[in-house]
Amino acid sequence: RRQFHGREVLLKIFSVPLALPAIVAILGILGVYGSSGLFGGGFSIYGLTGILLAHVFFNMPLAVRLMLTRLETIPAENYRLAAQLGFNNAQVFRFIEWPQLSSAIPGISSLIFLLCTASFAVVLVLGGGPQATTLEVAIYQSLRLDFDPARASILALAQLATCGLLVF
C-alpha cells in the first residue's frame, strides 16, 4: 500500500506468473530448485514440496494483487482522519485496513483453492507419483493409463461437486 522505491517494478514482477504458461514456470522452478539448480540439493523438488513451491509462485502474487486492489478502495480521507487522531501503524491496520482485507480473504482463499485443485500441469510434472495428486490428474490417469471411463466420470463429478460446493 505504501509508496517506496521500486514499488512499480515489484508489482510488474508480480504480474509475470499470471501470464506465464505453467510448464515454463515449472521448468524454471526445476532449473532453480532442481538437483543441478542454483538452490538445488537441499530438498527434493518432486512431491508435495515442489507442488507447494509452484503454487506459491503462481498464487502469492495473485493474492497480493487482489489484496492491494482491495486496499486501494479505502478513501484517502480515512488515512487523513487516522493521522489527525494520532493512530500508529498498528491502529491504522486494525481499524482501517483489516476490515477491508478480512472481507476479501475468504473470496481470495476460495479462488486460490479452486486454482490449486485445477492445476493439472504442476501436479503432473512435480507430483512425483500417486502420493501427491489431484482429482484432475486422477481423471487423466483413469483415462490415459487405465482407460476406465466410469471411474473418470465419478472423479469428474466429485471434482465438480467439490468446486461447486466451495463456490456456493
LOTIZA-659175 format. One line per field, with one value per residue: residue number from 1; x, y, z of N, C-alpha, C in turn. Coordinates in steps of 0.2 Angstrom, whole numbers. Layout:
REM LOTIZA-659175
n <- c(NUM  ...)
n.px <- c(X  ...)
n.py <- c(Y  ...)
n.pz <- c(Z  ...)
ca.px <- c(X  ...)
ca.py <- c(Y  ...)
ca.pz <- c(Z  ...)
c.px <- c(X  ...)
c.py <- c(Y  ...)
c.pz <- c(Z  ...)
REM end
This chain:
REM LOTIZA-659175
n <- c(1  2  3  4  5  6  7  8  9  10  11  12  13  14  15  16  17  18  19  20  21  22  23  24  25  26  27  28  29  30  31  32  33  34  35  36  37  38  39  40  41  42  43  44  45  46  47  48  49  50  51  52  53  54  55  56  57  58  59  60  61  62  63  64  65  66  67  68  69  70  71  72  73  74  75  76  77  78  79  80  81  82  83  84  85  86  87  88  89  90  91  92  93  94  95  96  97  98  99  100  101  102  103  104  105  106  107  108  109  110  111  112  113  114  115  116  117  118  119  120  121  122  123  124  125  126  127  128  129  130  131  132  133  134  135  136  137  138  139  140  141  142  143  144  145  146  147  148  149  150  151  152  153  154  155  156  157  158  159  160  161  162  163  164  165  166  167  168)
n.px <- c(4  10  20  36  53  55  42  33  40  41  27  25  33  26  16  20  19  6  4  12  15  11  20  32  35  36  47  57  56  61  74  80  78  80  90  102  101  102  98  98  97  95  83  70  63  53  36  26  32  38  26  19  28  28  14  14  22  14  2  3  8  -4  -14  -8  -10  -24  -27  -21  -28  -40  -36  -33  -46  -49  -54  -45  -47  -50  -37  -31  -39  -36  -23  -25  -31  -20  -16  -6  4  0  -13  -19  -19  -27  -40  -43  -37  -38  -52  -56  -47  -51  -64  -61  -53  -59  -65  -53  -46  -54  -54  -40  -39  -48  -40  -29  -34  -37  -25  -17  -5  6  5  6  19  27  23  28  23  9  7  5  -6  -20  -38  -39  -28  -29  -41  -36  -26  -35  -41  -30  -20  -27  -38  -52  -67  -78  -74  -67  -77  -84  -74  -73  -86  -85  -75  -82  -93  -86  -79  -90  -98  -89  -89  -102)
n.py <- c(-6  6  19  16  15  7  0  0  -8  -20  -23  -26  -37  -46  -48  -56  -71  -73  -72  -81  -97  -112  -124  -118  -110  -121  -128  -117  -117  -130  -128  -119  -124  -138  -153  -150  -136  -119  -117  -130  -147  -146  -150  -162  -158  -164  -170  -166  -155  -148  -146  -137  -126  -122  -118  -108  -99  -96  -92  -83  -70  -67  -66  -56  -45  -45  -41  -29  -22  -21  -14  -2  3  10  25  40  50  42  39  51  56  46  50  62  59  53  40  25  14  1  3  9  -1  -10  -4  2  -4  -18  -22  -21  -30  -42  -45  -48  -59  -72  -74  -73  -84  -94  -93  -96  -109  -116  -114  -121  -134  -137  -137  -144  -146  -143  -153  -164  -164  -161  -170  -182  -195  -206  -202  -189  -181  -174  -172  -169  -175  -188  -191  -190  -200  -211  -211  -211  -220  -232  -233  -231  -226  -225  -223  -212  -203  -203  -197  -185  -179  -179  -169  -158  -157  -154  -142  -134  -134  -126  -114  -111)
n.pz <- c(0  3  -3  -11  -16  -31  -31  -41  -50  -43  -42  -56  -58  -50  -59  -68  -66  -68  -82  -87  -95  -87  -89  -92  -81  -72  -77  -75  -61  -58  -64  -55  -42  -44  -44  -50  -49  -45  -31  -28  -21  -8  -4  -10  -25  -31  -28  -14  -9  -20  -27  -18  -18  -32  -32  -23  -30  -41  -35  -24  -29  -36  -25  -18  -27  -28  -14  -13  -23  -16  -4  -10  -12  -1  5  4  14  26  30  32  42  52  54  60  71  78  76  76  66  69  73  62  54  61  62  50  38  40  41  28  22  28  24  11  11  12  -1  -9  -4  -8  -22  -24  -19  -28  -40  -36  -35  -48  -55  -66  -74  -65  -55  -62  -67  -56  -46  -43  -41  -36  -22  -21  -28  -38  -41  -55  -61  -57  -64  -77  -77  -75  -87  -97  -93  -87  -94  -89  -91  -83  -69  -71  -74  -62  -54  -60  -58  -44  -42  -48  -39  -27  -31  -34  -22  -15  -22  -20)
ca.px <- c(0  14  24  43  57  54  36  30  44  39  21  26  36  21  11  23  16  -1  4  17  12  13  25  38  36  38  54  61  57  66  81  82  77  81  96  108  100  106  97  96  101  93  77  68  58  47  32  22  37  38  19  18  33  25  8  16  25  8  -4  5  7  -12  -17  -6  -13  -31  -27  -19  -34  -45  -33  -34  -53  -50  -54  -39  -50  -49  -30  -30  -43  -32  -17  -27  -32  -14  -16  0  3  -5  -20  -22  -20  -33  -46  -45  -36  -40  -59  -56  -44  -54  -69  -59  -49  -62  -65  -47  -44  -58  -51  -34  -41  -50  -34  -24  -37  -37  -18  -15  2  10  5  8  26  31  19  32  19  2  6  4  -10  -26  -43  -38  -23  -33  -45  -31  -23  -40  -42  -24  -17  -31  -44  -58  -71  -83  -70  -65  -83  -85  -70  -75  -92  -83  -72  -87  -96  -82  -78  -97  -99  -85  -92  -109)
ca.py <- c(0  12  21  15  15  0  -2  -2  -14  -26  -25  -28  -43  -50  -49  -61  -78  -73  -73  -86  -103  -117  -128  -114  -109  -127  -129  -113  -119  -135  -125  -115  -128  -145  -156  -146  -129  -114  -119  -137  -152  -145  -154  -165  -154  -168  -172  -161  -149  -145  -143  -131  -121  -120  -115  -101  -95  -94  -89  -77  -63  -66  -64  -49  -40  -44  -38  -22  -19  -20  -8  4  6  14  33  44  53  38  39  58  56  42  54  68  56  51  32  22  9  -5  5  10  -8  -14  -1  4  -9  -25  -23  -22  -36  -48  -46  -50  -65  -78  -75  -74  -90  -99  -93  -99  -116  -118  -114  -126  -140  -137  -136  -151  -147  -143  -159  -170  -164  -161  -174  -187  -202  -206  -200  -182  -180  -170  -176  -169  -179  -194  -192  -191  -207  -216  -212  -212  -226  -237  -232  -233  -220  -225  -220  -205  -199  -202  -192  -178  -177  -177  -163  -153  -156  -150  -135  -131  -133  -121  -108  -109)
ca.pz <- c(0  4  -9  -9  -22  -33  -30  -48  -53  -39  -45  -63  -57  -48  -64  -73  -65  -71  -89  -89  -95  -82  -90  -92  -74  -69  -79  -71  -54  -59  -65  -49  -36  -45  -41  -53  -50  -40  -24  -28  -17  -1  -3  -16  -28  -33  -22  -11  -8  -27  -29  -14  -21  -38  -31  -20  -36  -45  -32  -20  -32  -37  -19  -16  -31  -26  -8  -15  -26  -10  0  -14  -12  5  4  7  20  31  32  35  49  57  56  64  78  80  75  74  61  71  74  55  51  64  61  43  33  42  39  21  20  31  20  5  12  10  -8  -12  -2  -12  -29  -24  -18  -34  -44  -34  -36  -55  -58  -69  -76  -59  -51  -66  -68  -50  -42  -40  -40  -33  -16  -22  -34  -38  -45  -62  -63  -56  -70  -83  -76  -76  -95  -101  -91  -85  -98  -85  -91  -77  -64  -73  -73  -55  -51  -63  -54  -37  -43  -49  -33  -23  -33  -34  -15  -12  -25  -17)
c.px <- c(4  18  32  46  57  47  33  34  42  32  21  29  30  15  14  20  9  -1  9  14  15  19  32  40  39  46  59  62  62  73  84  83  79  88  102  106  104  105  96  100  99  87  75  62  52  43  28  26  37  31  18  22  30  18  9  18  19  3  -3  5  0  -15  -14  -9  -20  -31  -25  -24  -39  -42  -34  -41  -54  -49  -48  -41  -49  -42  -28  -34  -39  -26  -19  -28  -26  -13  -9  -1  -1  -12  -23  -23  -27  -40  -48  -43  -38  -48  -60  -53  -48  -61  -67  -55  -53  -63  -59  -44  -48  -55  -44  -35  -43  -44  -30  -27  -37  -30  -16  -8  7  10  7  15  29  28  23  29  12  1  4  0  -17  -32  -42  -33  -25  -37  -41  -28  -28  -41  -36  -21  -21  -37  -51  -63  -76  -80  -69  -71  -85  -81  -71  -81  -90  -79  -77  -91  -92  -81  -85  -99  -95  -87  -98  -108)
c.py <- c(6  13  20  15  8  -3  -4  -8  -20  -28  -28  -35  -48  -51  -55  -68  -78  -74  -78  -93  -108  -121  -124  -112  -115  -129  -124  -115  -125  -133  -122  -120  -136  -147  -152  -138  -125  -115  -126  -141  -151  -149  -157  -160  -158  -170  -166  -154  -145  -142  -137  -125  -118  -116  -108  -97  -92  -90  -83  -71  -62  -63  -57  -44  -39  -40  -30  -18  -17  -14  -2  7  10  21  36  48  49  38  46  59  52  46  59  65  53  43  30  17  3  -3  7  4  -11  -10  1  -1  -16  -27  -24  -29  -42  -50  -49  -57  -71  -79  -76  -81  -95  -99  -97  -107  -119  -119  -120  -133  -142  -137  -143  -151  -147  -150  -165  -170  -165  -166  -179  -194  -201  -203  -192  -181  -176  -174  -175  -174  -187  -196  -193  -198  -212  -217  -214  -219  -232  -238  -235  -227  -219  -221  -213  -200  -198  -197  -185  -175  -175  -170  -157  -152  -152  -143  -131  -129  -127  -114  -106  -106)
c.pz <- c(0  -2  -7  -16  -24  -33  -36  -51  -50  -41  -52  -62  -55  -53  -69  -72  -68  -78  -91  -89  -90  -83  -90  -85  -70  -71  -76  -64  -54  -60  -59  -43  -37  -43  -44  -53  -45  -33  -23  -23  -10  1  -10  -19  -30  -27  -20  -10  -15  -29  -25  -17  -27  -37  -27  -26  -40  -41  -27  -23  -34  -31  -17  -20  -29  -19  -9  -18  -20  -6  -4  -14  -6  3  7  14  26  34  35  42  54  59  61  71  81  80  73  69  62  71  67  52  54  62  54  38  34  40  32  19  22  27  13  5  10  3  -11  -10  -7  -19  -29  -23  -25  -40  -43  -36  -44  -58  -60  -71  -70  -56  -55  -67  -61  -45  -39  -39  -37  -26  -16  -28  -33  -42  -52  -64  -62  -62  -76  -83  -77  -84  -98  -99  -90  -90  -95  -85  -85  -71  -65  -72  -66  -52  -54  -59  -47  -37  -44  -43  -28  -24  -32  -27  -13  -15  -21  -10)
REM end
